């Protein structure tokens, strides 16, 4: 998989994708991540990429030309172009799984007062990471990349994410490690039993009960 991220602030990504699982995925050639400063595509003086909104109002709006030219330069038949915007579709694990099957993702990070509306004409999907507003799309781009890369075949063991929270609209089951007792709190006996059938049943029940208690909305 290839992920291209269009941003005005490439330095924000320094180090983020050079640690842990994503670093190994890059080293093992499972993914390729490119951070592209779309200011370089501007044809305006001083590489200007934004201007005041027609009709008046506060803030600055990202212009069509730099983003159109950047997309046209890097897009292929396998590309899926994603705009990161507060009014996009709310991101979830199902979308992450779907995107992990793509060959090439292009993520556009917004900034300032938003995008010229015409930019939406070259976008395949608009995504929001929640009902709140950030200073730009860089952090959402990091979140999407992290959540998608771990699902790409060969990046991590499939068993490691098959029971992730939000699979089947359920949260993950409770987990424990050594010691078996800590400050009077004991690990459930079934997890020490070695009976894998009972352990699977315990974990399935744990997922349901935890979801019912903490996120009953998911069960609807």
N, CA, C and O of each residue as an XYZ file, in Angstrom:
880
protein
N       0.832     -1.201      0.000
C       0.000      0.000      0.000
C       0.867      1.251      0.000
O       1.937      1.302      0.607
N       0.365      2.251     -0.700
C       1.036      3.547     -0.737
C       0.091      4.608     -0.182
O      -1.081      4.659     -0.556
N       0.601      5.449      0.706
C      -0.179      6.541      1.278
C       0.555      7.851      1.046
O       1.677      8.038      1.517
N      -0.090      8.763      0.311
C       0.452     10.101      0.100
C      -0.372     11.079      0.921
O      -1.601     11.072      0.848
N       0.291     11.916      1.697
C      -0.387     12.884      2.552
C      -0.040     14.287      2.083
O       1.122     14.689      2.116
N      -1.062     15.038      1.642
C      -0.867     16.411      1.205
C      -1.082     17.348      2.386
O      -2.142     17.332      3.013
N      -0.088     18.156      2.685
C      -0.121     19.004      3.866
C       0.662     20.285      3.628
O       1.514     20.347      2.742
N       0.369     21.301      4.422
C       1.160     22.537      4.417
C       2.219     22.517      5.510
O       3.068     23.406      5.577
N       2.167     21.501      6.364
C       3.068     21.442      7.509
C       3.717     20.057      7.622
O       3.422     19.304      8.551
N       4.599     19.727      6.677
C       5.224     18.399      6.669
C       6.034     18.087      7.919
O       6.197     16.923      8.285
N       6.544     19.135      8.578
C       7.363     18.899      9.775
C       6.551     18.259     10.905
O       7.118     17.622     11.793
N       5.234     18.426     10.872
C       4.401     17.838     11.913
C       4.484     16.310     11.915
O       4.182     15.674     12.924
N       4.890     15.727     10.799
C       4.925     14.268     10.679
C       6.288     13.684     11.046
O       6.462     12.465     11.066
N       7.249     14.554     11.333
C       8.592     14.075     11.675
C       8.532     13.136     12.879
O       8.041     13.507     13.945
N       9.025     11.946     12.698
C       9.097     10.987     13.798
C       7.852     10.151     13.993
O       7.946      9.037     14.508
N       6.683     10.647     13.600
C       5.433      9.926     13.872
C       5.401      8.559     13.202
O       4.957      7.582     13.805
N       5.869      8.485     11.962
C       5.830      7.232     11.223
C       7.177      6.508     11.213
O       7.398      5.621     10.389
N       8.061      6.877     12.110
C       9.386      6.262     12.171
C       9.617      5.516     13.473
O      10.749      5.387     13.938
N       8.536      5.030     14.052
C       8.620      4.262     15.283
C       7.711      3.041     15.197
O       6.739      3.025     14.441
N       8.043      2.022     15.982
C       7.152      0.894     16.234
C       6.672      0.184     14.969
O       7.452     -0.042     14.045
N       5.383     -0.166     14.932
C       4.821     -1.004     13.879
C       4.902     -0.349     12.506
O       5.223     -1.016     11.523
N       4.616      0.947     12.425
C       4.658      1.614     11.125
C       6.080      1.647     10.575
O       6.287      1.475      9.374
N       7.044      1.863     11.435
C       8.445      1.851     11.006
C       8.810      0.488     10.412
O       9.434      0.413      9.354
N       8.417     -0.583     11.099
C       8.720     -1.934     10.599
C       7.996     -2.215      9.292
O       8.550     -2.850      8.395
N       6.753     -1.740      9.182
C       5.997     -1.948      7.941
C       6.685     -1.269      6.764
O       6.712     -1.814      5.661
N       7.239     -0.089      6.994
C       7.972      0.610      5.944
C       9.255     -0.144      5.587
O       9.577     -0.324      4.412
N       9.974     -0.577      6.611
C      11.228     -1.292      6.378
C      10.992     -2.610      5.638
O      11.825     -3.037      4.838
N       9.849     -3.251      5.911
C       9.526     -4.530      5.270
C       8.797     -4.359      3.937
O       8.333     -5.332      3.342
N       8.701     -3.101      3.476
C       8.103     -2.795      2.174
C       6.618     -3.155      2.095
O       6.088     -3.401      1.012
N       5.958     -3.182      3.246
C       4.516     -3.425      3.248
C       3.748     -2.148      2.908
O       2.663     -2.196      2.328
N       4.325     -1.017      3.275
C       3.687      0.264      2.991
C       4.744      1.279      2.556
O       5.935      1.136      2.834
N       4.264      2.296      1.870
C       5.090      3.450      1.502
C       4.311      4.701      1.898
O       3.152      4.857      1.515
N       4.939      5.586      2.658
C       4.279      6.810      3.093
C       5.075      8.008      2.580
O       6.280      8.111      2.813
N       4.393      8.905      1.883
C       5.031     10.120      1.376
C       4.314     11.344      1.929
O       3.090     11.447      1.850
N       5.084     12.267      2.486
C       4.537     13.527      2.985
C       4.832     14.603      1.948
O       5.993     14.896      1.662
N       3.783     15.189      1.388
C       3.926     16.119      0.262
C       3.436     17.507      0.663
O       2.286     17.679      1.067
N       4.309     18.479      0.547
C       3.948     19.868      0.820
C       3.295     20.437     -0.425
O       3.983     20.753     -1.396
N       1.953     20.574     -0.412
C       1.291     21.014     -1.635
C       1.476     22.505     -1.907
O       1.017     23.014     -2.930
N       2.148     23.201     -0.992
C       2.497     24.590     -1.268
C       3.439     24.673     -2.479
O       3.470     25.685     -3.178
N       4.186     23.624     -2.713
C       5.130     23.595     -3.828
C       4.429     23.600     -5.187
O       5.046     23.875     -6.216
N       3.140     23.294     -5.174
C       2.391     23.273     -6.428
C       1.747     24.618     -6.741
O       1.148     24.793     -7.802
N       1.869     25.564     -5.821
C       1.236     26.864     -6.023
C       1.893     27.630     -7.176
O       3.111     27.581     -7.353
N       1.073     28.334     -7.950
C       1.568     29.183     -9.034
C       1.493     30.661     -8.659
O       1.767     31.541     -9.475
N       1.115     30.913     -7.400
C       0.988     32.281     -6.923
C       2.329     32.789     -6.382
O       3.238     32.009     -6.097
N       2.423     34.090     -6.251
C       3.614     34.696     -5.677
C       3.785     34.215     -4.242
O       2.813     34.112     -3.494
N       5.022     33.922     -3.864
C       5.350     33.433     -2.521
C       4.656     32.109     -2.197
O       4.425     31.788     -1.031
N       4.326     31.341     -3.247
C       3.699     30.029     -3.065
C       2.408     30.094     -2.257
O       2.133     29.213     -1.443
N       1.639     31.113     -2.478
C       0.376     31.302     -1.760
C      -0.608     30.187     -2.103
O      -0.724     29.795     -3.264
N      -1.321     29.675     -1.089
C      -2.267     28.571     -1.298
C      -3.665     28.900     -0.799
O      -4.569     28.076     -0.936
N      -3.869     30.089     -0.220
C      -5.174     30.422      0.333
C      -5.523     31.873      0.000
O      -4.665     32.661     -0.398
N      -6.803     32.206      0.173
C      -7.245     33.572     -0.087
C      -8.519     33.820      0.708
O      -9.092     32.902      1.294
N      -8.952     35.078      0.717
C     -10.147     35.447      1.473
C     -11.396     34.872      0.791
O     -11.420     34.722     -0.430
N     -12.422     34.554      1.570
C     -13.631     33.946      1.002
C     -14.506     34.946      0.252
O     -14.680     36.079      0.701
N     -15.048     34.536     -0.872
C     -16.049     35.348     -1.567
C     -17.262     35.510     -0.645
O     -17.668     34.575      0.045
N     -17.826     36.716     -0.652
C     -18.979     36.967      0.194
C     -18.612     37.485      1.569
O     -19.481     37.845      2.363
N     -17.291     37.520      1.847
C     -16.837     38.015      3.133
C     -16.814     36.933      4.197
O     -17.245     35.804      3.961
N     -16.316     37.283      5.349
C     -16.209     36.330      6.448
C     -14.794     36.230      6.952
O     -13.859     36.730      6.327
N     -14.643     35.580      8.090
C     -13.328     35.462      8.717
C     -12.537     34.313      8.124
O     -13.095     33.408      7.502
N     -11.232     34.363      8.327
C     -10.372     33.266      7.930
C     -10.005     33.272      6.457
O     -10.437     34.121      5.676
N      -9.190     32.290      6.115
C      -8.705     32.131      4.745
C      -9.134     30.760      4.239
O      -9.268     29.813      5.014
N      -9.348     30.665      2.925
C      -9.835     29.433      2.305
C      -8.778     28.862      1.372
O      -8.173     29.601      0.595
N      -8.550     27.560      1.440
C      -7.571     26.922      0.562
C      -8.053     26.977     -0.883
O      -9.215     26.693     -1.174
N      -7.150     27.343     -1.778
C      -7.473     27.556     -3.189
C      -7.458     26.242     -3.975
O      -6.824     25.265     -3.576
N      -8.164     26.248     -5.088
C      -8.263     25.047     -5.929
C      -6.935     24.654     -6.573
O      -6.514     23.501     -6.486
N      -6.280     25.612     -7.216
C      -5.170     25.300     -8.113
C      -4.072     24.407     -7.499
O      -3.720     23.396     -8.107
N      -3.516     24.746     -6.312
C      -2.430     23.900     -5.795
C      -2.870     22.470     -5.518
O      -2.129     21.524     -5.787
N      -4.075     22.312     -4.979
C      -4.543     20.971     -4.631
C      -4.920     20.186     -5.881
O      -4.601     19.002     -5.981
N      -5.591     20.822     -6.832
C      -5.903     20.140     -8.099
C      -4.620     19.663     -8.774
O      -4.538     18.519     -9.220
N      -3.624     20.536     -8.849
C      -2.379     20.174     -9.533
C      -1.644     19.055     -8.796
O      -1.076     18.162     -9.425
N      -1.658     19.103     -7.473
C      -0.982     18.061     -6.697
C      -1.651     16.706     -6.918
O      -0.977     15.701     -7.143
N      -2.981     16.689     -6.851
C      -3.709     15.430     -7.055
C      -3.467     14.881     -8.457
O      -3.206     13.690     -8.627
N      -3.554     15.746     -9.450
C      -3.360     15.304    -10.831
C      -1.949     14.781    -11.066
O      -1.738     13.940    -11.940
N      -0.985     15.266    -10.297
C       0.401     14.845    -10.452
C       0.653     13.454     -9.879
O       1.453     12.695    -10.425
N      -0.026     13.116     -8.779
C       0.287     11.861     -8.089
C      -0.787     10.787     -8.222
O      -0.546      9.631     -7.877
N      -1.965     11.149     -8.716
C      -3.060     10.189     -8.788
C      -2.848      9.170     -9.897
O      -2.329      9.490    -10.966
N      -3.267      7.915     -9.616
C      -3.242      6.839    -10.608
C      -4.625      6.193    -10.645
O      -5.538      6.630     -9.944
N      -4.776      5.162    -11.455
C      -6.057      4.458    -11.534
C      -6.408      3.743    -10.231
O      -7.568      3.407     -9.994
N      -5.396      3.512     -9.384
C      -5.608      2.799     -8.126
C      -5.817      3.734     -6.937
O      -5.961      3.267     -5.807
N      -5.835      5.030     -7.170
C      -5.873      5.991     -6.062
C      -7.286      6.202     -5.531
O      -8.266      6.181     -6.275
N      -7.353      6.407     -4.216
C      -8.585      6.851     -3.555
C      -8.238      8.137     -2.819
O      -7.379      8.145     -1.937
N      -8.915      9.228     -3.188
C      -8.606     10.544     -2.636
C      -9.545     10.845     -1.473
O     -10.767     10.777     -1.608
N      -8.954     11.175     -0.336
C      -9.727     11.398      0.888
C      -9.490     12.801      1.413
O      -8.347     13.213      1.615
N     -10.573     13.534      1.634
C     -10.489     14.849      2.257
C     -10.779     14.696      3.755
O     -11.777     14.085      4.139
N      -9.912     15.249      4.587
C     -10.108     15.222      6.034
C     -10.797     16.519      6.437
O     -10.204     17.595      6.360
N     -12.045     16.411      6.865
C     -12.863     17.593      7.110
C     -13.889     17.303      8.205
O     -14.389     16.181      8.286
N     -14.215     18.283      9.048
C     -15.179     18.064     10.126
C     -16.567     17.650      9.643
O     -17.321     17.032     10.393
N     -16.913     17.984      8.397
C     -18.247     17.619      7.923
C     -18.248     16.355      7.075
O     -19.187     16.107      6.318
N     -17.187     15.553      7.207
C     -17.120     14.279      6.503
C     -17.817     13.167      7.264
O     -18.385     13.389      8.333
N     -17.769     11.972      6.702
C     -18.333     10.784      7.345
C     -17.505     10.432      8.571
O     -16.275     10.427      8.510
N     -18.171     10.136      9.688
C     -17.444      9.839     10.923
C     -16.652      8.540     10.784
O     -17.202      7.500     10.424
N     -15.377      8.615     11.071
C     -14.455      7.490     10.908
C     -14.726      6.393     11.929
O     -15.041      6.669     13.086
N     -14.599      5.146     11.484
C     -14.743      4.018     12.405
C     -13.913      2.838     11.906
O     -13.260      2.924     10.866
N     -13.944      1.740     12.650
C     -13.112      0.585     12.335
C     -13.510     -0.069     11.014
O     -12.654     -0.592     10.301
N     -14.781     -0.042     10.687
C     -15.226     -0.620      9.419
C     -14.598      0.118      8.237
O     -14.149     -0.503      7.274
N     -14.573      1.442      8.321
C     -13.937      2.233      7.255
C     -12.445      1.934      7.200
O     -11.866      1.831      6.119
N     -11.822      1.794      8.374
C     -10.393      1.472      8.415
C     -10.110      0.159      7.694
O      -9.152      0.070      6.926
N     -10.934     -0.862      7.936
C     -10.761     -2.146      7.247
C     -10.917     -1.988      5.733
O     -10.120     -2.520      4.960
N     -11.939     -1.261      5.327
C     -12.157     -1.062      3.889
C     -10.975     -0.356      3.239
O     -10.537     -0.747      2.157
N     -10.456      0.682      3.892
C      -9.347      1.439      3.322
C      -8.048      0.639      3.316
O      -7.175      0.878      2.481
N      -7.917     -0.304      4.238
C      -6.694     -1.120      4.286
C      -6.578     -2.044      3.069
O      -5.516     -2.610      2.813
N      -7.678     -2.192      2.322
C      -7.662     -3.028      1.121
C      -7.295     -2.239     -0.134
O      -7.110     -2.820     -1.203
N      -7.191     -0.926     -0.006
C      -6.856     -0.087     -1.153
C      -5.355     -0.164     -1.466
O      -4.546     -0.497     -0.600
N      -5.006      0.144     -2.700
C      -3.596      0.133     -3.109
C      -2.926      1.489     -2.886
O      -1.734      1.560     -2.587
N      -3.702      2.560     -3.034
C      -3.109      3.896     -2.948
C      -4.116      4.856     -2.340
O      -5.210      5.035     -2.876
N      -3.755      5.471     -1.228
C      -4.580      6.476     -0.582
C      -3.906      7.833     -0.677
O      -2.698      7.955     -0.471
N      -4.690      8.846     -0.990
C      -4.207     10.225     -0.972
C      -5.032     10.976      0.065
O      -6.245     11.117     -0.089
N      -4.385     11.455      1.115
C      -5.071     12.164      2.190
C      -4.793     13.662      2.058
O      -3.638     14.082      1.984
N      -5.850     14.456      2.029
C      -5.683     15.910      1.916
C      -5.957     16.540      3.270
O      -7.063     16.426      3.799
N      -4.962     17.201      3.831
C      -5.098     17.865      5.129
C      -5.571     19.302      4.930
O      -4.883     20.106      4.300
N      -6.718     19.614      5.456
C      -7.214     20.982      5.380
C      -6.559     21.867      6.420
O      -5.870     21.382      7.318
N      -6.772     23.146      6.296
C      -6.248     24.100      7.270
C      -6.997     25.428      7.104
O      -7.782     25.601      6.171
N      -6.744     26.339      8.009
C      -7.378     27.651      7.959
C      -8.904     27.509      8.050
O      -9.405     26.767      8.894
N      -9.652     28.226      7.173
C     -11.111     28.216      7.272
C     -11.753     27.091      6.459
O     -12.974     26.939      6.457
N     -10.927     26.308      5.774
C     -11.470     25.187      5.018
C     -11.068     25.204      3.554
O     -10.180     25.947      3.138
N     -11.756     24.352      2.774
C     -11.451     24.174      1.359
C     -12.407     24.975      0.479
O     -13.571     25.171      0.830
N     -11.910     25.432     -0.655
C     -12.802     25.900     -1.715
C     -13.719     24.718     -2.054
O     -13.243     23.602     -2.263
N     -15.004     24.958     -2.106
C     -15.990     23.885     -2.300
C     -15.717     23.059     -3.549
O     -16.057     21.876     -3.586
N     -15.121     23.645     -4.556
C     -14.880     22.931     -5.817
C     -13.852     21.816     -5.692
O     -13.783     20.933     -6.547
N     -13.054     21.853     -4.629
C     -12.064     20.793     -4.413
C     -12.758     19.455     -4.170
O     -12.200     18.399     -4.466
N     -13.971     19.504     -3.634
C     -14.717     18.266     -3.369
C     -14.979     17.475     -4.657
O     -15.230     16.271     -4.601
N     -14.922     18.131     -5.793
C     -15.205     17.456     -7.060
C     -14.143     16.423     -7.433
O     -14.401     15.562     -8.274
N     -12.961     16.488     -6.829
C     -11.892     15.523     -7.130
C     -11.640     14.578     -5.965
O     -10.631     13.874     -5.937
N     -12.559     14.563     -5.001
C     -12.413     13.746     -3.793
C     -13.358     12.551     -3.858
O     -14.507     12.683     -4.280
N     -12.870     11.381     -3.437
C     -13.688     10.164     -3.437
C     -14.417      9.952     -2.114
O     -15.491      9.353     -2.078
N     -13.823     10.451     -1.023
C     -14.393     10.211      0.297
C     -14.004     11.347      1.231
O     -12.857     11.794      1.225
N     -14.956     11.814      2.035
C     -14.681     12.836      3.041
C     -14.830     12.203      4.422
O     -15.833     11.550      4.709
N     -13.824     12.403      5.273
C     -13.801     11.740      6.575
C     -13.586     12.752      7.694
O     -12.777     13.672      7.579
N     -14.328     12.559      8.771
C     -14.145     13.297     10.025
C     -13.775     12.297     11.109
O     -14.298     11.183     11.127
N     -12.882     12.679     12.014
C     -12.540     11.764     13.112
C     -13.392     12.025     14.349
O     -13.188     11.381     15.378
N     -14.338     12.950     14.272
C     -15.215     13.198     15.410
C     -15.865     14.564     15.337
O     -15.508     15.400     14.507
N     -16.818     14.772     16.215
C     -17.584     16.024     16.213
C     -16.890     17.112     17.023
O     -17.385     17.564     18.055
N     -15.738     17.511     16.524
C     -14.972     18.609     17.103
C     -14.053     19.137     16.021
O     -13.854     18.492     14.992
N     -13.494     20.315     16.257
C     -12.688     20.961     15.222
C     -11.243     21.093     15.686
O     -10.975     21.540     16.801
N     -10.311     20.697     14.813
C      -8.880     20.830     15.077
C      -8.318     21.965     14.229
O      -9.018     22.518     13.381
N      -7.059     22.308     14.458
C      -6.438     23.390     13.694
C      -6.150     22.981     12.251
O      -5.948     23.838     11.392
N      -6.132     21.684     11.985
C      -5.859     21.226     10.629
C      -6.060     19.735     10.513
O      -6.417     19.069     11.485
N      -5.830     19.208      9.320
C      -6.065     17.791      9.070
C      -4.872     16.893      9.307
O      -4.934     15.697      9.022
N      -3.772     17.452      9.832
C      -2.564     16.640     10.004
C      -2.744     15.533     11.038
O      -2.388     14.383     10.783
N      -3.290     15.870     12.196
C      -3.493     14.843     13.233
C      -4.494     13.788     12.763
O      -4.236     12.598     12.947
N      -5.633     14.174     12.159
C      -6.508     13.149     11.584
C      -5.795     12.261     10.563
O      -6.056     11.058     10.514
N      -4.905     12.826      9.750
C      -4.165     12.024      8.775
C      -3.278     11.001      9.471
O      -3.143      9.870      9.006
N      -2.674     11.402     10.587
C      -1.857     10.470     11.367
C      -2.724      9.343     11.924
O      -2.329      8.178     11.912
N      -3.908      9.705     12.411
C      -4.815      8.709     12.986
C      -5.257      7.708     11.923
O      -5.222      6.499     12.153
N      -5.671      8.208     10.766
C      -6.078      7.299      9.698
C      -4.933      6.378      9.300
O      -5.118      5.168      9.170
N      -3.761      6.947      9.110
C      -2.613      6.154      8.669
C      -2.289      5.056      9.672
O      -2.078      3.905      9.290
N      -2.248      5.407     10.950
C      -1.930      4.427     11.989
C      -2.962      3.306     12.019
O      -2.603      2.129     12.068
N      -4.244      3.669     11.991
C      -5.303      2.666     12.106
C      -5.399      1.777     10.872
O      -5.790      0.615     10.973
N      -5.044      2.316      9.707
C      -5.115      1.552      8.466
C      -3.909      0.641      8.294
O      -4.055     -0.525      7.926
N      -2.725      1.165      8.558
C      -1.493      0.405      8.312
C      -1.466     -0.898      9.112
O      -1.041     -1.929      8.592
N      -1.912     -0.865     10.359
C      -1.863     -2.083     11.183
C      -2.774     -3.175     10.643
O      -2.630     -4.339     11.017
N      -3.719     -2.814      9.762
C      -4.645     -3.790      9.187
C      -4.181     -4.329      7.836
O      -4.774     -5.270      7.307
N      -3.137     -3.745      7.282
C      -2.613     -4.209      6.003
C      -2.015     -5.605      6.175
O      -1.309     -5.869      7.148
N      -2.298     -6.483      5.235
C      -1.809     -7.857      5.318
C      -0.299     -7.897      5.533
O       0.468     -7.255      4.816
N       0.101     -8.666      6.537
C       1.519     -8.874      6.801
C       2.157     -7.876      7.733
O       3.321     -8.036      8.101
N       1.414     -6.834      8.132
C       1.998     -5.832      9.033
C       2.025     -6.351     10.460
O       3.057     -6.274     11.128
N       0.898     -6.880     10.937
C       0.865     -7.560     12.228
C       0.117     -8.872     12.053
O      -0.571     -9.074     11.053
N       0.252     -9.758     13.026
C      -0.475    -11.019     13.002
C      -1.968    -10.748     12.989
O      -2.462     -9.953     13.788
N      -2.688    -11.398     12.093
C      -4.129    -11.153     11.974
C      -4.857    -11.389     13.290
O      -5.819    -10.686     13.599
N      -4.405    -12.382     14.076
C      -5.044    -12.668     15.360
C      -4.931    -11.495     16.317
O      -5.712    -11.390     17.263
N      -3.970    -10.613     16.082
C      -3.764     -9.474     16.971
C      -4.841     -8.417     16.815
O      -5.071     -7.629     17.732
N      -5.511     -8.389     15.654
C      -6.555     -7.368     15.481
C      -7.944     -7.936     15.225
O      -8.906     -7.179     15.094
N      -8.062     -9.281     15.151
C      -9.365     -9.864     14.868
C     -10.362     -9.597     15.991
O     -11.566     -9.526     15.745
N      -9.862     -9.448     17.241
C     -10.745     -9.165     18.373
C     -10.596     -7.739     18.876
O     -10.947     -7.438     20.017
N     -10.083     -6.870     18.035
C      -9.960     -5.463     18.410
C     -11.303     -4.884     18.833
O     -12.361     -5.373     18.437
N     -11.239     -3.839     19.640
C     -12.454     -3.092     19.928
C     -13.090     -2.629     18.622
O     -12.403     -2.236     17.679
N     -14.429     -2.686     18.594
C     -15.270     -2.243     17.485
C     -15.421     -3.256     16.369
O     -16.215     -3.039     15.454
N     -14.667     -4.381     16.414
C     -14.988     -5.462     15.495
C     -16.328     -6.042     15.933
O     -16.530     -6.288     17.122
N     -17.221     -6.258     15.022
C     -18.574     -6.749     15.324
C     -19.312     -5.832     16.283
O     -20.198     -6.277     17.013
N     -18.955     -4.560     16.288
C     -19.598     -3.572     17.165
C     -19.464     -3.920     18.641
O     -20.344     -3.598     19.440
N     -18.375     -4.571     19.002
C     -18.111     -4.909     20.397
C     -16.743     -4.382     20.802
O     -15.831     -4.286     19.981
N     -16.614     -4.043     22.078
C     -15.316     -3.661     22.614
C     -14.464     -4.899     22.850
O     -14.973     -6.019     22.804
N     -13.193     -4.713     23.097
C     -12.281     -5.831     23.337
C     -12.547     -6.445     24.714
O     -13.073     -5.782     25.608
N     -12.179     -7.710     24.870
C     -12.355     -8.383     26.167
C     -11.283     -7.929     27.159
O     -10.257     -7.371     26.770
N     -11.539     -8.175     28.438
C     -10.584     -7.804     29.484
C      -9.361     -8.712     29.419
O      -9.483     -9.897     29.107
N      -8.188     -8.167     29.712
C      -6.946     -8.939     29.667
C      -6.139     -8.759     30.948
O      -6.284     -7.761     31.653
N      -5.291     -9.738     31.234
C      -4.464     -9.733     32.450
C      -3.096    -10.313     32.112
O      -2.926    -10.977     31.089
N      -2.121    -10.053     32.986
C      -0.817    -10.695     32.877
C      -0.278    -10.939     34.290
O      -0.967    -10.648     35.268
N       0.912    -11.454     34.407
C       1.502    -11.779     35.708
C       1.674    -10.520     36.570
O       1.971     -9.451     36.037
N       1.493    -10.632     37.888
C       1.220    -11.837     38.680
C      -0.260    -12.198     38.684
O      -1.102    -11.387     38.299
N      -0.573    -13.403     39.115
C      -1.962    -13.865     39.144
C      -2.778    -13.130     40.203
O      -4.005    -13.069     40.123
N      -2.081    -12.571     41.201
C      -2.761    -11.771     42.227
C      -1.930    -10.536     42.526
O      -0.720    -10.636     42.726
N      -2.565     -9.376     42.560
C      -1.871     -8.122     42.841
C      -2.736     -7.271     43.754
O      -3.842     -6.868     43.395
N      -2.203     -7.005     44.954
C      -2.906     -6.205     45.949
C      -4.333     -6.694     46.188
O      -5.281     -5.915     46.286
N      -4.440     -8.007     46.275
C      -5.727     -8.625     46.569
C      -6.630     -8.818     45.367
O      -7.695     -9.423     45.486
N      -6.221     -8.314     44.210
C      -7.030     -8.462     42.999
C      -6.515     -9.651     42.191
O      -5.349     -9.692     41.801
N      -7.410    -10.625     41.944
C      -7.020    -11.877     41.314
C      -7.455    -11.952     39.857
O      -8.488    -11.408     39.467
N      -6.650    -12.632     39.074
C      -7.006    -12.929     37.695
C      -8.123    -13.970     37.715
O      -8.040    -14.924     38.489
N      -9.165    -13.825     36.894
C     -10.224    -14.841     36.850
C      -9.659    -16.243     36.654
O      -8.786    -16.465     35.816
N     -10.166    -17.172     37.432
C      -9.643    -18.542     37.426
C      -9.696    -19.184     36.047
O      -8.815    -19.970     35.698
N     -10.714    -18.860     35.261
C     -10.858    -19.507     33.962
C      -9.656    -19.229     33.071
O      -9.299    -20.067     32.243
N      -9.023    -18.062     33.223
C      -7.875    -17.724     32.385
C      -6.620    -18.490     32.785
O      -5.647    -18.537     32.032
N      -6.647    -19.083     33.960
C      -5.522    -19.881     34.441
C      -5.763    -21.377     34.246
O      -4.896    -22.199     34.543
N      -6.947    -21.719     33.744
C      -7.371    -23.129     33.693
C      -6.734    -23.920     32.562
O      -6.577    -25.136     32.671
N      -6.362    -23.243     31.471
C      -5.845    -23.961     30.317
C      -6.932    -24.536     29.434
O      -6.642    -25.148     28.406
N      -8.190    -24.343     29.828
C      -9.332    -24.833     29.053
C      -9.697    -23.761     28.014
O     -10.377    -22.785     28.331
N      -9.240    -23.957     26.779
C      -9.380    -22.920     25.758
C     -10.828    -22.673     25.354
O     -11.179    -21.555     24.976
N     -11.671    -23.694     25.426
C     -13.075    -23.506     25.102
C     -13.734    -22.569     26.110
O     -14.473    -21.655     25.745
N     -13.448    -22.820     27.391
C     -14.021    -21.968     28.432
C     -13.437    -20.551     28.377
O     -14.130    -19.571     28.651
N     -12.159    -20.463     28.020
C     -11.528    -19.146     27.899
C     -12.186    -18.351     26.769
O     -12.464    -17.162     26.923
N     -12.434    -19.011     25.632
C     -13.106    -18.338     24.511
C     -14.501    -17.868     24.910
O     -14.923    -16.772     24.544
N     -15.213    -18.705     25.664
C     -16.555    -18.339     26.124
C     -16.495    -17.154     27.074
O     -17.326    -16.249     27.004
N     -15.496    -17.164     27.970
C     -15.310    -16.065     28.921
C     -15.031    -14.757     28.178
O     -15.579    -13.711     28.525
N     -14.191    -14.823     27.175
C     -13.821    -13.620     26.437
C     -14.991    -13.087     25.606
O     -15.185    -11.876     25.505
N     -15.755    -13.984     25.020
C     -16.928    -13.551     24.257
C     -17.927    -12.841     25.178
O     -18.485    -11.802     24.824
N     -18.139    -13.414     26.353
C     -19.059    -12.802     27.323
C     -18.500    -11.476     27.821
O     -19.245    -10.520     28.038
N     -17.181    -11.427     28.000
C     -16.525    -10.210     28.457
C     -16.713     -9.081     27.442
O     -16.976     -7.941     27.824
N     -16.581     -9.392     26.162
C     -16.752     -8.383     25.120
C     -18.170     -7.808     25.153
O     -18.367     -6.596     25.064
N     -19.148     -8.703     25.282
C     -20.541     -8.243     25.291
C     -20.839     -7.402     26.527
O     -21.421     -6.322     26.425
N     -20.439     -7.899     27.687
C     -20.740     -7.183     28.935
C     -20.038     -5.834     28.998
O     -20.613     -4.848     29.460
N     -18.802     -5.795     28.536
C     -18.058     -4.526     28.553
C     -18.712     -3.511     27.619
O     -18.818     -2.328     27.942
N     -19.144     -3.989     26.467
C     -19.822     -3.099     25.522
C     -21.158     -2.612     26.096
O     -21.505     -1.439     25.965
N     -21.891     -3.511     26.723
C     -23.182     -3.164     27.317
C     -23.019     -2.114     28.405
O     -23.846     -1.211     28.531
N     -21.948     -2.230     29.197
C     -21.717     -1.302     30.299
C     -21.150      0.039     29.834
O     -21.543      1.091     30.339
N     -20.233      0.002     28.881
C     -19.481      1.200     28.517
C     -19.973      1.875     27.232
O     -19.936      3.100     27.125
N     -20.424      1.097     26.274
C     -20.870      1.675     24.993
C     -22.153      0.984     24.533
O     -22.170      0.352     23.477
N     -23.221      1.098     25.310
C     -24.483      0.429     24.911
C     -24.980      0.893     23.545
O     -25.743      0.181     22.892
N     -24.557      2.077     23.107
C     -24.985      2.561     21.787
C     -24.522      1.648     20.661
O     -25.165      1.581     19.613
N     -23.400      0.937     20.870
C     -22.883      0.047     19.834
C     -23.772     -1.174     19.630
O     -23.782     -1.761     18.548
N     -24.510     -1.554     20.654
C     -25.365     -2.741     20.574
C     -26.658     -2.463     19.836
O     -27.379     -3.389     19.466
N     -26.955     -1.180     19.619
C     -28.191     -0.834     18.923
C     -28.061     -1.039     17.422
O     -29.012     -0.794     16.680
